[in-house]
Structures are given as C-alpha cells and as structure tokens.
Amino acid sequence: MKDMLAQLEKLRTDAAECALIRDLATDPKKRELFTRLADHLTLLASEVERAIADSAKRT
C-alpha cells in the first residue's frame, strides 16, 4: 500500500509541476503539451486513488 501512496503523491506532484510549466510557457505548443501532460497525470492519479480505495474496501 505504501508504494501505491508514494506513486499517487508522485503523480500529483508531477501534474502540479506540468501545470506550473504550462502557466509559465509563452509558446502555445508548449502550453498545449503541458496542459495535456498535466491532465493525463491527474487522470492517472485518480485511477491510482481509486485502486487504493478499492483495495481498502476489500480488507
């Protein structure tokens, strides 16, 4: 479980960093790329969070 929580925290941190880079980017293509990356990492974090919740329900 600790590894899943660590991965969840890393995904959240990476998503926040991508959002920060997006906000600072002046190139529209880079802004679009980092928006997609932030969204994707946020989605992955949600899936890990759901897996943790499902795991907790089974125990």
All heavy atoms as TSV, in Angstrom:
chain	resi	resn	atom	element	x	y	z
A	1	MET	N	N	0.832	-1.201	0.000
A	1	MET	CA	C	0.000	0.000	0.000
A	1	MET	C	C	0.868	1.254	0.000
A	1	MET	O	O	0.517	2.234	-0.634
A	1	MET	CB	C	-0.926	-0.035	1.218
A	1	MET	CG	C	-1.872	1.139	1.307
A	1	MET	SD	S	-3.106	1.234	0.024
A	1	MET	CE	C	-4.333	0.135	0.646
A	2	LYS	N	N	2.009	1.202	0.725
A	2	LYS	CA	C	2.876	2.381	0.794
A	2	LYS	C	C	3.392	2.772	-0.575
A	2	LYS	O	O	3.509	3.960	-0.882
A	2	LYS	CB	C	4.052	2.132	1.732
A	2	LYS	CG	C	3.709	2.180	3.183
A	2	LYS	CD	C	4.949	2.036	4.031
A	2	LYS	CE	C	4.606	2.065	5.493
A	2	LYS	NZ	N	5.799	1.953	6.335
A	3	ASP	N	N	3.674	1.753	-1.415
A	3	ASP	CA	C	4.176	2.059	-2.752
A	3	ASP	C	C	3.113	2.744	-3.598
A	3	ASP	O	O	3.416	3.645	-4.377
A	3	ASP	CB	C	4.707	0.807	-3.446
A	3	ASP	CG	C	3.666	-0.301	-3.551
A	3	ASP	OD1	O	2.782	-0.375	-2.675
A	3	ASP	OD2	O	3.745	-1.107	-4.497
A	4	MET	N	N	1.860	2.348	-3.417
A	4	MET	CA	C	0.776	2.991	-4.173
A	4	MET	C	C	0.575	4.431	-3.709
A	4	MET	O	O	0.342	5.322	-4.528
A	4	MET	CB	C	-0.519	2.195	-4.036
A	4	MET	CG	C	-0.476	0.867	-4.765
A	4	MET	SD	S	-1.970	-0.102	-4.557
A	4	MET	CE	C	-3.085	0.780	-5.627
A	5	LEU	N	N	0.684	4.653	-2.405
A	5	LEU	CA	C	0.548	6.011	-1.882
A	5	LEU	C	C	1.706	6.891	-2.352
A	5	LEU	O	O	1.494	8.064	-2.689
A	5	LEU	CB	C	0.481	5.992	-0.356
A	5	LEU	CG	C	-0.795	5.395	0.245
A	5	LEU	CD1	C	-0.657	5.242	1.751
A	5	LEU	CD2	C	-1.996	6.243	-0.111
A	6	ALA	N	N	2.897	6.324	-2.405
A	6	ALA	CA	C	4.056	7.077	-2.897
A	6	ALA	C	C	3.880	7.414	-4.371
A	6	ALA	O	O	4.192	8.535	-4.808
A	6	ALA	CB	C	5.334	6.272	-2.678
A	7	GLN	N	N	3.379	6.471	-5.148
A	7	GLN	CA	C	3.147	6.719	-6.567
A	7	GLN	C	C	2.063	7.772	-6.768
A	7	GLN	O	O	2.178	8.636	-7.638
A	7	GLN	CB	C	2.752	5.419	-7.277
A	7	GLN	CG	C	2.693	5.545	-8.771
A	7	GLN	CD	C	4.024	5.926	-9.387
A	7	GLN	OE1	O	5.058	5.425	-9.005
A	7	GLN	NE2	N	4.006	6.821	-10.347
A	8	LEU	N	N	1.037	7.721	-5.951
A	8	LEU	CA	C	-0.030	8.718	-6.022
A	8	LEU	C	C	0.523	10.113	-5.759
A	8	LEU	O	O	0.230	11.055	-6.514
A	8	LEU	CB	C	-1.129	8.380	-5.015
A	8	LEU	CG	C	-2.273	9.377	-4.886
A	8	LEU	CD1	C	-2.999	9.548	-6.209
A	8	LEU	CD2	C	-3.233	8.935	-3.796
A	9	GLU	N	N	1.341	10.240	-4.733
A	9	GLU	CA	C	1.936	11.536	-4.411
A	9	GLU	C	C	2.833	12.031	-5.546
A	9	GLU	O	O	2.818	13.204	-5.900
A	9	GLU	CB	C	2.730	11.433	-3.107
A	9	GLU	CG	C	3.300	12.747	-2.646
A	9	GLU	CD	C	2.242	13.791	-2.346
A	9	GLU	OE1	O	1.126	13.429	-1.920
A	9	GLU	OE2	O	2.523	14.994	-2.535
A	10	LYS	N	N	3.600	11.113	-6.137
A	10	LYS	CA	C	4.479	11.498	-7.246
A	10	LYS	C	C	3.661	11.969	-8.449
A	10	LYS	O	O	4.005	12.962	-9.085
A	10	LYS	CB	C	5.376	10.330	-7.640
A	10	LYS	CG	C	6.328	10.686	-8.777
A	10	LYS	CD	C	7.341	9.634	-9.027
A	10	LYS	CE	C	8.301	9.919	-10.154
A	10	LYS	NZ	N	8.183	11.141	-10.882
A	11	LEU	N	N	2.593	11.270	-8.766
A	11	LEU	CA	C	1.753	11.677	-9.890
A	11	LEU	C	C	1.137	13.055	-9.653
A	11	LEU	O	O	1.093	13.893	-10.557
A	11	LEU	CB	C	0.649	10.639	-10.135
A	11	LEU	CG	C	1.105	9.336	-10.763
A	11	LEU	CD1	C	-0.006	8.289	-10.669
A	11	LEU	CD2	C	1.518	9.547	-12.208
A	12	ARG	N	N	0.675	13.290	-8.437
A	12	ARG	CA	C	0.097	14.603	-8.103
A	12	ARG	C	C	1.146	15.714	-8.217
A	12	ARG	O	O	0.864	16.794	-8.743
A	12	ARG	CB	C	-0.486	14.589	-6.702
A	12	ARG	CG	C	-1.772	13.816	-6.589
A	12	ARG	CD	C	-2.289	13.851	-5.184
A	12	ARG	NE	N	-3.563	13.174	-5.055
A	12	ARG	CZ	C	-4.044	12.743	-3.908
A	12	ARG	NH1	N	-3.381	12.932	-2.792
A	12	ARG	NH2	N	-5.208	12.137	-3.863
A	13	THR	N	N	2.350	15.429	-7.729
A	13	THR	CA	C	3.431	16.411	-7.802
A	13	THR	C	C	3.813	16.697	-9.253
A	13	THR	O	O	3.971	17.856	-9.647
A	13	THR	CB	C	4.670	15.909	-7.028
A	13	THR	OG1	O	4.299	15.712	-5.665
A	13	THR	CG2	C	5.811	16.887	-7.100
A	14	ASP	N	N	3.935	15.642	-10.041
A	14	ASP	CA	C	4.281	15.809	-11.454
A	14	ASP	C	C	3.199	16.591	-12.206
A	14	ASP	O	O	3.508	17.446	-13.044
A	14	ASP	CB	C	4.510	14.457	-12.123
A	14	ASP	CG	C	5.783	13.772	-11.657
A	14	ASP	OD1	O	6.609	14.435	-10.988
A	14	ASP	OD2	O	5.957	12.576	-11.965
A	15	ALA	N	N	1.944	16.320	-11.890
A	15	ALA	CA	C	0.844	17.047	-12.533
A	15	ALA	C	C	0.900	18.530	-12.172
A	15	ALA	O	O	0.709	19.399	-13.040
A	15	ALA	CB	C	-0.503	16.451	-12.119
A	16	ALA	N	N	1.190	18.827	-10.916
A	16	ALA	CA	C	1.288	20.223	-10.484
A	16	ALA	C	C	2.464	20.920	-11.163
A	16	ALA	O	O	2.355	22.091	-11.566
A	16	ALA	CB	C	1.435	20.296	-8.967
A	17	GLU	N	N	3.576	20.213	-11.314
A	17	GLU	CA	C	4.734	20.801	-11.986
A	17	GLU	C	C	4.444	21.069	-13.462
A	17	GLU	O	O	4.842	22.105	-14.001
A	17	GLU	CB	C	5.955	19.889	-11.839
A	17	GLU	CG	C	6.514	19.887	-10.439
A	17	GLU	CD	C	7.668	18.913	-10.252
A	17	GLU	OE1	O	8.052	18.223	-11.214
A	17	GLU	OE2	O	8.187	18.851	-9.136
A	18	CYS	N	N	3.747	20.152	-14.108
A	18	CYS	CA	C	3.372	20.369	-15.513
A	18	CYS	C	C	2.437	21.570	-15.641
A	18	CYS	O	O	2.561	22.357	-16.582
A	18	CYS	CB	C	2.716	19.116	-16.092
A	18	CYS	SG	S	3.881	17.801	-16.470
A	19	ALA	N	N	1.512	21.705	-14.703
A	19	ALA	CA	C	0.599	22.846	-14.731
A	19	ALA	C	C	1.368	24.148	-14.531
A	19	ALA	O	O	1.065	25.161	-15.182
A	19	ALA	CB	C	-0.476	22.685	-13.669
A	20	LEU	N	N	2.361	24.136	-13.669
A	20	LEU	CA	C	3.177	25.330	-13.447
A	20	LEU	C	C	3.962	25.686	-14.709
A	20	LEU	O	O	3.983	26.855	-15.125
A	20	LEU	CB	C	4.138	25.104	-12.280
A	20	LEU	CG	C	5.091	26.252	-11.976
A	20	LEU	CD1	C	4.315	27.493	-11.562
A	20	LEU	CD2	C	6.072	25.844	-10.894
A	21	ILE	N	N	4.566	24.684	-15.327
A	21	ILE	CA	C	5.305	24.932	-16.572
A	21	ILE	C	C	4.366	25.467	-17.641
A	21	ILE	O	O	4.704	26.405	-18.374
A	21	ILE	CB	C	6.017	23.646	-17.045
A	21	ILE	CG1	C	7.110	23.268	-16.056
A	21	ILE	CG2	C	6.598	23.829	-18.444
A	21	ILE	CD1	C	7.710	21.894	-16.277
A	22	ARG	N	N	3.172	24.882	-17.717
A	22	ARG	CA	C	2.166	25.357	-18.680
A	22	ARG	C	C	1.848	26.828	-18.448
A	22	ARG	O	O	1.796	27.620	-19.393
A	22	ARG	CB	C	0.890	24.532	-18.523
A	22	ARG	CG	C	-0.283	25.064	-19.349
A	22	ARG	CD	C	-1.604	24.621	-18.803
A	22	ARG	NE	N	-1.808	25.140	-17.450
A	22	ARG	CZ	C	-2.538	24.532	-16.532
A	22	ARG	NH1	N	-3.119	23.381	-16.774
A	22	ARG	NH2	N	-2.691	25.083	-15.329
A	23	ASP	N	N	1.684	27.192	-17.202
A	23	ASP	CA	C	1.328	28.574	-16.880
A	23	ASP	C	C	2.452	29.554	-17.202
A	23	ASP	O	O	2.187	30.722	-17.494
A	23	ASP	CB	C	0.952	28.698	-15.402
A	23	ASP	CG	C	-0.334	27.949	-15.077
A	23	ASP	OD1	O	-1.091	27.605	-16.004
A	23	ASP	OD2	O	-0.566	27.689	-13.877
A	24	LEU	N	N	3.687	29.071	-17.153
A	24	LEU	CA	C	4.833	29.937	-17.434
A	24	LEU	C	C	5.239	29.935	-18.908
A	24	LEU	O	O	5.986	30.812	-19.334
A	24	LEU	CB	C	6.028	29.505	-16.578
A	24	LEU	CG	C	5.838	29.630	-15.062
A	24	LEU	CD1	C	7.026	29.012	-14.335
A	24	LEU	CD2	C	5.656	31.078	-14.664
A	25	ALA	N	N	4.752	28.969	-19.667
A	25	ALA	CA	C	5.153	28.838	-21.070
A	25	ALA	C	C	4.583	29.981	-21.908
A	25	ALA	O	O	3.439	30.392	-21.734
A	25	ALA	CB	C	4.685	27.504	-21.628
A	26	THR	N	N	5.412	30.463	-22.815
A	26	THR	CA	C	4.956	31.505	-23.736
A	26	THR	C	C	4.628	30.927	-25.111
A	26	THR	O	O	3.849	31.512	-25.858
A	26	THR	CB	C	6.026	32.599	-23.887
A	26	THR	OG1	O	7.238	32.003	-24.319
A	26	THR	CG2	C	6.244	33.317	-22.560
A	27	ASP	N	N	5.198	29.784	-25.431
A	27	ASP	CA	C	4.951	29.118	-26.705
A	27	ASP	C	C	3.624	28.349	-26.621
A	27	ASP	O	O	3.456	27.497	-25.750
A	27	ASP	CB	C	6.102	28.154	-26.996
A	27	ASP	CG	C	5.946	27.405	-28.312
A	27	ASP	OD1	O	4.918	27.575	-28.997
A	27	ASP	OD2	O	6.873	26.646	-28.656
A	28	PRO	N	N	2.680	28.644	-27.509
A	28	PRO	CA	C	1.371	27.973	-27.449
A	28	PRO	C	C	1.463	26.451	-27.560
A	28	PRO	O	O	0.695	25.737	-26.916
A	28	PRO	CB	C	0.607	28.550	-28.635
A	28	PRO	CG	C	1.278	29.839	-28.948
A	28	PRO	CD	C	2.703	29.678	-28.549
A	29	LYS	N	N	2.404	25.942	-28.353
A	29	LYS	CA	C	2.537	24.490	-28.492
A	29	LYS	C	C	3.032	23.860	-27.192
A	29	LYS	O	O	2.567	22.788	-26.802
A	29	LYS	CB	C	3.471	24.134	-29.646
A	29	LYS	CG	C	2.852	24.406	-30.987
A	29	LYS	CD	C	3.707	23.877	-32.109
A	29	LYS	CE	C	3.010	24.193	-33.425
A	29	LYS	NZ	N	3.455	23.339	-34.496
A	30	LYS	N	N	3.952	24.526	-26.528
A	30	LYS	CA	C	4.425	24.015	-25.233
A	30	LYS	C	C	3.309	24.090	-24.199
A	30	LYS	O	O	3.143	23.190	-23.376
A	30	LYS	CB	C	5.631	24.808	-24.744
A	30	LYS	CG	C	6.911	24.442	-25.447
A	30	LYS	CD	C	8.089	25.161	-24.833
A	30	LYS	CE	C	9.363	24.823	-25.591
A	30	LYS	NZ	N	10.523	25.548	-25.063
A	31	ARG	N	N	2.542	25.153	-24.241
A	31	ARG	CA	C	1.425	25.301	-23.308
A	31	ARG	C	C	0.422	24.165	-23.505
A	31	ARG	O	O	-0.051	23.556	-22.537
A	31	ARG	CB	C	0.752	26.661	-23.521
A	31	ARG	CG	C	-0.051	27.116	-22.340
A	31	ARG	CD	C	-0.584	28.527	-22.491
A	31	ARG	NE	N	0.471	29.474	-22.818
A	31	ARG	CZ	C	0.409	30.358	-23.818
A	31	ARG	NH1	N	-0.671	30.431	-24.570
A	31	ARG	NH2	N	1.405	31.185	-24.049
A	32	GLU	N	N	0.135	23.868	-24.765
A	32	GLU	CA	C	-0.797	22.780	-25.081
A	32	GLU	C	C	-0.238	21.427	-24.612
A	32	GLU	O	O	-0.956	20.615	-24.027
A	32	GLU	CB	C	-1.064	22.739	-26.580
A	32	GLU	CG	C	-2.009	21.641	-27.008
A	32	GLU	CD	C	-2.172	21.571	-28.514
A	32	GLU	OE1	O	-1.948	22.580	-29.208
A	32	GLU	OE2	O	-2.516	20.482	-28.989
A	33	LEU	N	N	1.040	21.193	-24.863
A	33	LEU	CA	C	1.676	19.942	-24.447
A	33	LEU	C	C	1.613	19.763	-22.937
A	33	LEU	O	O	1.208	18.701	-22.438
A	33	LEU	CB	C	3.135	19.906	-24.914
A	33	LEU	CG	C	3.968	18.751	-24.361
A	33	LEU	CD1	C	3.458	17.420	-24.892
A	33	LEU	CD2	C	5.430	18.946	-24.687
A	34	PHE	N	N	1.980	20.800	-22.194
A	34	PHE	CA	C	1.990	20.673	-20.739
A	34	PHE	C	C	0.586	20.636	-20.154
A	34	PHE	O	O	0.375	20.062	-19.084
A	34	PHE	CB	C	2.867	21.756	-20.112
A	34	PHE	CG	C	4.329	21.417	-20.222
A	34	PHE	CD1	C	5.100	21.938	-21.247
A	34	PHE	CD2	C	4.920	20.543	-19.330
A	34	PHE	CE1	C	6.437	21.609	-21.370
A	34	PHE	CE2	C	6.251	20.205	-19.433
A	34	PHE	CZ	C	7.024	20.732	-20.466
A	35	THR	N	N	-0.384	21.188	-20.852
A	35	THR	CA	C	-1.782	21.034	-20.436
A	35	THR	C	C	-2.188	19.577	-20.553
A	35	THR	O	O	-2.785	19.007	-19.630
A	35	THR	CB	C	-2.707	21.913	-21.302
A	35	THR	OG1	O	-2.388	23.278	-21.081
A	35	THR	CG2	C	-4.174	21.663	-20.970
A	36	ARG	N	N	-1.855	18.963	-21.690
A	36	ARG	CA	C	-2.191	17.545	-21.897
A	36	ARG	C	C	-1.478	16.657	-20.880
A	36	ARG	O	O	-2.073	15.721	-20.342
A	36	ARG	CB	C	-1.841	17.102	-23.316
A	36	ARG	CG	C	-2.795	17.652	-24.370
A	36	ARG	CD	C	-2.705	16.912	-25.704
A	36	ARG	NE	N	-1.365	16.526	-26.095
A	36	ARG	CZ	C	-0.569	17.209	-26.928
A	36	ARG	NH1	N	-1.006	18.329	-27.465
A	36	ARG	NH2	N	0.630	16.769	-27.228
A	37	LEU	N	N	-0.210	16.952	-20.634
A	37	LEU	CA	C	0.540	16.166	-19.651
A	37	LEU	C	C	-0.067	16.292	-18.254
A	37	LEU	O	O	-0.240	15.290	-17.545
A	37	LEU	CB	C	2.004	16.609	-19.617
A	37	LEU	CG	C	2.868	16.163	-20.785
A	37	LEU	CD1	C	4.224	16.856	-20.728
A	37	LEU	CD2	C	3.033	14.662	-20.792
A	38	ALA	N	N	-0.389	17.506	-17.847
A	38	ALA	CA	C	-0.995	17.720	-16.531
A	38	ALA	C	C	-2.330	16.988	-16.422
A	38	ALA	O	O	-2.598	16.334	-15.400
A	38	ALA	CB	C	-1.180	19.211	-16.262
A	39	ASP	N	N	-3.131	17.070	-17.462
A	39	ASP	CA	C	-4.427	16.382	-17.449
A	39	ASP	C	C	-4.247	14.867	-17.366
A	39	ASP	O	O	-4.963	14.183	-16.635
A	39	ASP	CB	C	-5.239	16.745	-18.690
A	39	ASP	CG	C	-5.715	18.177	-18.689
A	39	ASP	OD1	O	-5.659	18.839	-17.629
A	39	ASP	OD2	O	-6.143	18.656	-19.767
A	40	HIS	N	N	-3.307	14.346	-18.138
A	40	HIS	CA	C	-3.069	12.906	-18.151
A	40	HIS	C	C	-2.557	12.421	-16.788
A	40	HIS	O	O	-3.034	11.404	-16.267
A	40	HIS	CB	C	-2.063	12.553	-19.259
A	40	HIS	CG	C	-1.842	11.084	-19.394
A	40	HIS	ND1	N	-2.803	10.222	-19.860
A	40	HIS	CD2	C	-0.755	10.327	-19.120
A	40	HIS	CE1	C	-2.328	8.993	-19.858
A	40	HIS	NE2	N	-1.078	9.033	-19.416
A	41	LEU	N	N	-1.627	13.147	-16.211
A	41	LEU	CA	C	-1.102	12.759	-14.901
A	41	LEU	C	C	-2.178	12.848	-13.823
A	41	LEU	O	O	-2.228	12.013	-12.918
A	41	LEU	CB	C	0.108	13.622	-14.542
A	41	LEU	CG	C	1.363	13.345	-15.380
A	41	LEU	CD1	C	2.386	14.458	-15.161
A	41	LEU	CD2	C	1.950	11.993	-15.059
A	42	THR	N	N	-3.047	13.830	-13.927
A	42	THR	CA	C	-4.162	13.952	-12.982
A	42	THR	C	C	-5.106	12.761	-13.110
A	42	THR	O	O	-5.579	12.216	-12.102
A	42	THR	CB	C	-4.916	15.274	-13.212
A	42	THR	OG1	O	-3.998	16.362	-13.020
A	42	THR	CG2	C	-6.100	15.419	-12.271
A	43	LEU	N	N	-5.361	12.344	-14.339
A	43	LEU	CA	C	-6.207	11.176	-14.576
A	43	LEU	C	C	-5.563	9.918	-13.999
A	43	LEU	O	O	-6.228	9.111	-13.333
A	43	LEU	CB	C	-6.466	10.996	-16.071
A	43	LEU	CG	C	-7.282	9.774	-16.477
A	43	LEU	CD1	C	-8.684	9.857	-15.901
A	43	LEU	CD2	C	-7.333	9.656	-17.982
A	44	LEU	N	N	-4.269	9.756	-14.220
A	44	LEU	CA	C	-3.560	8.601	-13.666
A	44	LEU	C	C	-3.611	8.609	-12.139
A	44	LEU	O	O	-3.825	7.566	-11.514
A	44	LEU	CB	C	-2.107	8.583	-14.143
A	44	LEU	CG	C	-1.889	8.263	-15.621
A	44	LEU	CD1	C	-0.416	8.423	-15.972
A	44	LEU	CD2	C	-2.374	6.865	-15.953
A	45	ALA	N	N	-3.448	9.772	-11.548
A	45	ALA	CA	C	-3.528	9.883	-10.091
A	45	ALA	C	C	-4.917	9.479	-9.600
A	45	ALA	O	O	-5.043	8.782	-8.584
A	45	ALA	CB	C	-3.189	11.302	-9.643
A	46	SER	N	N	-5.941	9.868	-10.325
A	46	SER	CA	C	-7.308	9.485	-9.954
A	46	SER	C	C	-7.494	7.976	-10.014
A	46	SER	O	O	-8.160	7.384	-9.156
A	46	SER	CB	C	-8.321	10.161	-10.882
A	46	SER	OG	O	-8.281	11.544	-10.733
A	47	GLU	N	N	-6.908	7.345	-11.016
A	47	GLU	CA	C	-7.018	5.891	-11.151
A	47	GLU	C	C	-6.277	5.179	-10.022
A	47	GLU	O	O	-6.765	4.181	-9.488
A	47	GLU	CB	C	-6.507	5.450	-12.515
A	47	GLU	CG	C	-7.409	5.887	-13.649
A	47	GLU	CD	C	-6.903	5.472	-15.017
A	47	GLU	OE1	O	-6.011	4.602	-15.105
A	47	GLU	OE2	O	-7.399	6.023	-16.005
A	48	VAL	N	N	-5.104	5.680	-9.649
A	48	VAL	CA	C	-4.374	5.085	-8.528
A	48	VAL	C	C	-5.167	5.284	-7.241
A	48	VAL	O	O	-5.276	4.370	-6.419
A	48	VAL	CB	C	-2.952	5.686	-8.413
A	48	VAL	CG1	C	-2.279	5.255	-7.120
A	48	VAL	CG2	C	-2.104	5.302	-9.611
A	49	GLU	N	N	-5.742	6.458	-7.068
A	49	GLU	CA	C	-6.557	6.736	-5.884
A	49	GLU	C	C	-7.748	5.777	-5.811
A	49	GLU	O	O	-8.077	5.250	-4.743
A	49	GLU	CB	C	-7.034	8.184	-5.944
A	49	GLU	CG	C	-7.483	8.741	-4.634
A	49	GLU	CD	C	-7.685	10.248	-4.737
A	49	GLU	OE1	O	-8.117	10.746	-5.792
A	49	GLU	OE2	O	-7.390	10.936	-3.759
A	50	ARG	N	N	-8.368	5.516	-6.949
A	50	ARG	CA	C	-9.499	4.594	-6.998
A	50	ARG	C	C	-9.042	3.164	-6.654
A	50	ARG	O	O	-9.728	2.447	-5.924
A	50	ARG	CB	C	-10.150	4.631	-8.379
A	50	ARG	CG	C	-11.412	3.810	-8.475
A	50	ARG	CD	C	-12.164	3.944	-9.799
A	50	ARG	NE	N	-11.368	4.328	-10.928
A	50	ARG	CZ	C	-11.458	5.499	-11.578
A	50	ARG	NH1	N	-12.351	6.401	-11.193
A	50	ARG	NH2	N	-10.702	5.772	-12.625
A	51	ALA	N	N	-7.872	2.772	-7.156
A	51	ALA	CA	C	-7.331	1.448	-6.850
A	51	ALA	C	C	-7.035	1.317	-5.361
A	51	ALA	O	O	-7.287	0.253	-4.760
A	51	ALA	CB	C	-6.070	1.183	-7.672
A	52	ILE	N	N	-6.536	2.366	-4.742
A	52	ILE	CA	C	-6.267	2.346	-3.305
A	52	ILE	C	C	-7.583	2.196	-2.539
A	52	ILE	O	O	-7.672	1.414	-1.597
A	52	ILE	CB	C	-5.514	3.626	-2.881
A	52	ILE	CG1	C	-4.088	3.603	-3.443
A	52	ILE	CG2	C	-5.493	3.762	-1.359
A	52	ILE	CD1	C	-3.338	4.915	-3.285
A	53	ALA	N	N	-8.591	2.925	-2.959
A	53	ALA	CA	C	-9.895	2.846	-2.286
A	53	ALA	C	C	-10.506	1.454	-2.440
A	53	ALA	O	O	-11.047	0.904	-1.479
A	53	ALA	CB	C	-10.842	3.906	-2.846
A	54	ASP	N	N	-10.398	0.884	-3.633
A	54	ASP	CA	C	-10.917	-0.466	-3.862
A	54	ASP	C	C	-10.171	-1.487	-3.009
A	54	ASP	O	O	-10.780	-2.403	-2.447
A	54	ASP	CB	C	-10.797	-0.858	-5.334
A	54	ASP	CG	C	-11.772	-0.103	-6.223
A	54	ASP	OD1	O	-12.725	0.518	-5.681
A	54	ASP	OD2	O	-11.595	-0.129	-7.458
A	55	SER	N	N	-8.880	-1.319	-2.884
A	55	SER	CA	C	-8.060	-2.211	-2.080
A	55	SER	C	C	-8.448	-2.119	-0.599
A	55	SER	O	O	-8.497	-3.118	0.106
A	55	SER	CB	C	-6.578	-1.882	-2.270
A	55	SER	OG	O	-5.781	-2.692	-1.452
A	56	ALA	N	N	-8.722	-0.905	-0.158
A	56	ALA	CA	C	-9.096	-0.696	1.241
A	56	ALA	C	C	-10.467	-1.321	1.542
A	56	ALA	O	O	-10.703	-1.819	2.646
A	56	ALA	CB	C	-9.112	0.790	1.564
A	57	LYS	N	N	-11.344	-1.320	0.563
A	57	LYS	CA	C	-12.689	-1.906	0.759
A	57	LYS	C	C	-12.603	-3.421	0.920
A	57	LYS	O	O	-13.412	-4.017	1.620
A	57	LYS	CB	C	-13.593	-1.578	-0.422
A	57	LYS	CG	C	-14.057	-0.146	-0.467
A	57	LYS	CD	C	-14.928	0.083	-1.683
A	57	LYS	CE	C	-15.287	1.532	-1.844
A	57	LYS	NZ	N	-16.038	1.784	-3.076
A	58	ARG	N	N	-11.637	-4.033	0.252
A	58	ARG	CA	C	-11.503	-5.493	0.279
A	58	ARG	C	C	-10.889	-6.002	1.581
A	58	ARG	O	O	-10.991	-7.169	1.877
A	58	ARG	CB	C	-10.670	-5.979	-0.901
A	58	ARG	CG	C	-11.453	-5.925	-2.188
A	58	ARG	CD	C	-10.670	-6.533	-3.308
A	58	ARG	NE	N	-10.314	-5.414	-4.194
A	58	ARG	CZ	C	-9.206	-5.315	-4.887
A	58	ARG	NH1	N	-8.319	-6.254	-4.842
A	58	ARG	NH2	N	-8.979	-4.268	-5.644
A	59	THR	N	N	-10.225	-5.118	2.301
A	59	THR	CA	C	-9.566	-5.590	3.530
A	59	THR	C	C	-10.391	-5.335	4.759
A	59	THR	O	O	-11.383	-4.766	4.821
A	59	THR	CB	C	-8.188	-4.911	3.729
A	59	THR	OG1	O	-8.345	-3.511	3.739
A	59	THR	CG2	C	-7.238	-5.374	2.674
